[in-house]
Amino acid sequence: MAPATEFQGSFLSRISIRRNQIISMDINHEQELEELEYFQKHVSDRFSELIAPLSPNDTGPSQPSDPILSIPWLQNLLDVFMSCEAEFKGVLSTVQISKSPILERVLSEMLDRILKALDICNAVVNGIDSVRQSRRLAEIAVTALKQRPLCDGSVRRAKRALANLVVGLNGDGKVRNNGSGGSSNQQRTTFRSWSFGQRSNVTVGGGGGSSGHVSKNWSATKQIQGMVANLVLPRGAEASGSAMAAYIMSSVMALVMWVLLAAVPCQTSNVLVAPLQLPKHQSWASAAVNIQERVGEEMKRKEKRFGGGGGGGLMEEMQRMEKIGLSLLQFTERFRFQAEETEEEEVADQVGEMDEICRGMEVGLEDLQRQVREVFHRLVRSRLEIVSLLDQASAF
């Protein structure tokens, strides 16, 4: 029989070990709470930059001096997304997934959302090419209408380009200009279908692009619905843990992808208005809710104009291009040689504005497309890192 002093020493040793484990758990939990609080504040601050008015004393590059859904604003949105994604990785670095089954489940669901986001990035990259086609048509019209004096030949060239432009921007082929606007086979679409599949290995294609096989059933609406299907706000103890950070990051990802689909004409069907049920009472979600509401209002306005249809994108430059294009198209229809001087002056102003839009889009679309590819690459790396974390957790 072991001496009492030996038993007592062994018992005290076990108590000491247990006490140290509890202290270590408390420290880890406190660190996790600090990281979560910082992450929520970071998300709130960055999204607030997208909607706050520009102060005369604040000229920082991140300030929203550009209209919502414009190309520069979309670039800022993607910057915000990548910034939030980097901070989310910081949160994950402080937790032990093997000790949090809830987090393990939430991260597994995030893997599927990332796959859908990759599909959307591919669609947006190709959708930007269709916007370039619209810009080229607008440039043809601008060049033709800049000629002086205006003649029947240049106006006819402008009319053909403008008719195709309006059809392309409307998306569904409806033209509101007294019945004119070219045949349906003149409309060119760059719609494609992608699907990586649940268990596929996602790789980055050559030339800075992205790769995926074509699926005829691809739908933007289904992608967004899939991203938000199981997105449930954590409650109870989960609301103060790393599962909450994963919920926030998933919400941010779904919101950004939805905005991209709303802005760029790449979907095969209308995008849902306000698909996310964001918790308005939480500070991090306030600005995100504001953005969703404002984009939703733009969608409703366009649906109203087109009687519930209205394909195409909500990109601010495209909407201005459509408005000016319709006005110029109406001018070409009523044009007679030696038009009145006042009318030519009015047209010259519109042509100048269209020219300015085209020049801005020439560089802006290239930068935006490059940035969407960067988001694609970032998501690929994030998915691989999350898979690695889950594999490590299952090994314990």
Solvent accessible surface area in square Angstrom, and as a share of the most:
residue,aa,sasa,rsa
1,M,243,1.09
2,A,58,0.45
3,P,81,0.51
4,A,83,0.64
5,T,107,0.62
6,E,108,0.48
7,F,131,0.55
8,Q,106,0.47
9,G,39,0.38
10,S,52,0.34
11,F,93,0.39
12,L,97,0.48
13,S,56,0.36
14,R,133,0.48
15,I,62,0.32
16,S,46,0.30
17,I,97,0.49
18,R,134,0.49
19,R,132,0.48
20,N,89,0.46
21,Q,90,0.40
22,I,79,0.40
23,I,85,0.43
24,S,53,0.34
25,M,113,0.50
26,D,77,0.40
27,I,103,0.52
28,N,63,0.32
29,H,88,0.39
30,E,103,0.46
31,Q,82,0.36
32,E,29,0.13
33,L,65,0.32
34,E,117,0.52
35,E,49,0.22
36,L,8,0.04
37,E,122,0.55
38,Y,121,0.46
39,F,1,0.00
40,Q,42,0.19
41,K,126,0.54
42,H,31,0.14
43,V,0,0.00
44,S,22,0.14
45,D,63,0.33
46,R,47,0.17
47,F,0,0.00
48,S,42,0.27
49,E,41,0.18
50,L,6,0.03
51,I,41,0.21
52,A,39,0.30
53,P,121,0.76
54,L,80,0.40
55,S,49,0.32
56,P,126,0.79
57,N,148,0.76
58,D,58,0.30
59,T,121,0.71
60,G,27,0.26
61,P,135,0.85
62,S,42,0.27
63,Q,34,0.15
64,P,18,0.11
65,S,74,0.48
66,D,46,0.24
67,P,75,0.47
68,I,28,0.14
69,L,2,0.01
70,S,2,0.01
71,I,3,0.02
72,P,50,0.32
73,W,2,0.01
74,L,0,0.00
75,Q,41,0.18
76,N,26,0.13
77,L,0,0.00
78,L,0,0.00
79,D,63,0.33
80,V,2,0.01
81,F,0,0.00
82,M,15,0.07
83,S,27,0.17
84,C,0,0.00
85,E,8,0.03
86,A,52,0.41
87,E,49,0.22
88,F,6,0.03
89,K,60,0.26
90,G,30,0.29
91,V,2,0.01
92,L,12,0.06
93,S,92,0.59
94,T,29,0.17
95,V,22,0.13
96,Q,104,0.46
97,I,9,0.05
98,S,48,0.31
99,K,147,0.62
100,S,32,0.20
101,P,100,0.63
102,I,64,0.33
103,L,0,0.00
104,E,58,0.26
105,R,122,0.45
106,V,17,0.10
107,L,0,0.00
108,S,50,0.33
109,E,47,0.21
110,M,4,0.02
111,L,16,0.08
112,D,39,0.20
113,R,8,0.03
114,I,4,0.02
115,L,9,0.04
116,K,42,0.18
117,A,0,0.00
118,L,0,0.00
119,D,8,0.04
120,I,0,0.00
121,C,1,0.00
122,N,4,0.02
123,A,1,0.01
124,V,0,0.00
125,V,13,0.07
126,N,26,0.14
127,G,2,0.02
128,I,0,0.00
129,D,53,0.28
130,S,16,0.10
131,V,0,0.00
132,R,36,0.13
133,Q,57,0.25
134,S,9,0.06
135,R,24,0.09
136,R,111,0.41
137,L,25,0.13
138,A,0,0.00
139,E,58,0.26
140,I,88,0.45
141,A,0,0.00
142,V,7,0.04
143,T,89,0.52
144,A,3,0.03
145,L,0,0.00
146,K,107,0.45
147,Q,76,0.34
148,R,115,0.42
149,P,107,0.67
150,L,2,0.01
151,C,52,0.31
152,D,69,0.36
153,G,22,0.21
154,S,0,0.00
155,V,6,0.04
156,R,139,0.51
157,R,100,0.36
158,A,0,0.00
159,K,71,0.30
160,R,139,0.51
161,A,5,0.04
162,L,0,0.00
163,A,10,0.08
164,N,31,0.16
165,L,0,0.00
166,V,0,0.00
167,V,7,0.04
168,G,28,0.27
169,L,3,0.02
170,N,0,0.00
171,G,25,0.24
172,D,63,0.33
173,G,36,0.34
174,K,98,0.42
175,V,32,0.18
176,R,103,0.37
177,N,2,0.01
178,N,148,0.76
179,G,76,0.73
180,S,31,0.20
181,G,9,0.08
182,G,53,0.51
183,S,59,0.38
184,S,99,0.64
185,N,110,0.57
186,Q,72,0.32
187,Q,41,0.18
188,R,156,0.57
189,T,74,0.43
190,T,50,0.29
191,F,89,0.37
192,R,108,0.39
193,S,13,0.08
194,W,6,0.02
195,S,37,0.24
196,F,12,0.05
197,G,36,0.34
198,Q,86,0.38
199,R,201,0.73
200,S,40,0.26
201,N,140,0.72
202,V,14,0.08
203,T,82,0.48
204,V,63,0.36
205,G,22,0.21
206,G,75,0.73
207,G,87,0.84
208,G,36,0.35
209,G,14,0.13
210,S,31,0.20
211,S,45,0.29
212,G,30,0.29
213,H,114,0.51
214,V,90,0.52
215,S,29,0.19
216,K,194,0.82
217,N,123,0.63
218,W,13,0.05
219,S,16,0.10
220,A,0,0.00
221,T,20,0.12
222,K,127,0.54
223,Q,21,0.09
224,I,1,0.00
225,Q,84,0.37
226,G,25,0.24
227,M,0,0.00
228,V,31,0.18
229,A,70,0.54
230,N,97,0.50
231,L,30,0.15
232,V,113,0.65
233,L,24,0.12
234,P,12,0.08
235,R,173,0.63
236,G,66,0.64
237,A,93,0.72
238,E,52,0.24
239,A,38,0.30
240,S,47,0.30
241,G,11,0.11
242,S,5,0.03
243,A,5,0.04
244,M,2,0.01
245,A,0,0.00
246,A,0,0.00
247,Y,11,0.04
248,I,0,0.00
249,M,6,0.03
250,S,0,0.00
251,S,2,0.01
252,V,2,0.01
253,M,5,0.02
254,A,1,0.01
255,L,1,0.01
256,V,0,0.00
257,M,0,0.00
258,W,0,0.00
259,V,0,0.00
260,L,0,0.00
261,L,0,0.00
262,A,3,0.03
263,A,0,0.00
264,V,0,0.00
265,P,13,0.08
266,C,4,0.02
267,Q,22,0.10
268,T,69,0.40
269,S,50,0.32
270,N,67,0.35
271,V,10,0.06
272,L,67,0.34
273,V,48,0.27
274,A,41,0.32
275,P,20,0.13
276,L,10,0.05
277,Q,160,0.71
278,L,17,0.09
279,P,12,0.08
280,K,140,0.59
281,H,146,0.65
282,Q,37,0.17
283,S,85,0.55
284,W,2,0.01
285,A,0,0.00
286,S,66,0.43
287,A,5,0.04
288,A,2,0.02
289,V,12,0.07
290,N,58,0.30
291,I,0,0.00
292,Q,10,0.05
293,E,83,0.37
294,R,93,0.34
295,V,0,0.00
296,G,3,0.03
297,E,87,0.39
298,E,35,0.16
299,M,14,0.06
300,K,119,0.50
301,R,124,0.45
302,K,10,0.04
303,E,54,0.24
304,K,177,0.75
305,R,97,0.35
306,F,8,0.03
307,G,71,0.68
308,G,47,0.45
309,G,23,0.22
310,G,11,0.10
311,G,19,0.18
312,G,16,0.15
313,G,1,0.01
314,L,8,0.04
315,M,0,0.00
316,E,34,0.15
317,E,15,0.07
318,M,6,0.03
319,Q,40,0.18
320,R,86,0.31
321,M,0,0.00
322,E,7,0.03
323,K,155,0.66
324,I,12,0.06
325,G,0,0.00
326,L,20,0.10
327,S,37,0.24
328,L,0,0.00
329,L,0,0.00
330,Q,74,0.33
331,F,3,0.01
332,T,9,0.05
333,E,47,0.21
334,R,136,0.50
335,F,15,0.06
336,R,170,0.62
337,F,114,0.48
338,Q,148,0.66
339,A,22,0.17
340,E,126,0.57
341,E,130,0.58
342,T,97,0.57
343,E,43,0.19
344,E,35,0.16
345,E,98,0.44
346,E,105,0.47
347,V,3,0.02
348,A,42,0.32
349,D,108,0.56
350,Q,41,0.18
351,V,4,0.02
352,G,36,0.35
353,E,70,0.32
354,M,0,0.00
355,D,27,0.14
356,E,105,0.47
357,I,5,0.02
358,C,1,0.01
359,R,143,0.52
360,G,48,0.46
361,M,0,0.00
362,E,97,0.43
363,V,99,0.57
364,G,11,0.11
365,L,1,0.00
366,E,76,0.34
367,D,45,0.23
368,L,0,0.00
369,Q,9,0.04
370,R,132,0.48
371,Q,21,0.09
372,V,0,0.00
373,R,68,0.25
374,E,82,0.37
375,V,0,0.00
376,F,1,0.00
377,H,43,0.19
378,R,48,0.17
379,L,3,0.01
380,V,11,0.06
381,R,116,0.42
382,S,8,0.05
383,R,23,0.08
384,L,107,0.53
385,E,77,0.34
386,I,7,0.04
387,V,46,0.27
388,S,49,0.32
389,L,54,0.27
390,L,21,0.11
391,D,86,0.44
392,Q,101,0.45
393,A,10,0.08
394,S,82,0.53
395,A,89,0.69
396,F,193,0.81
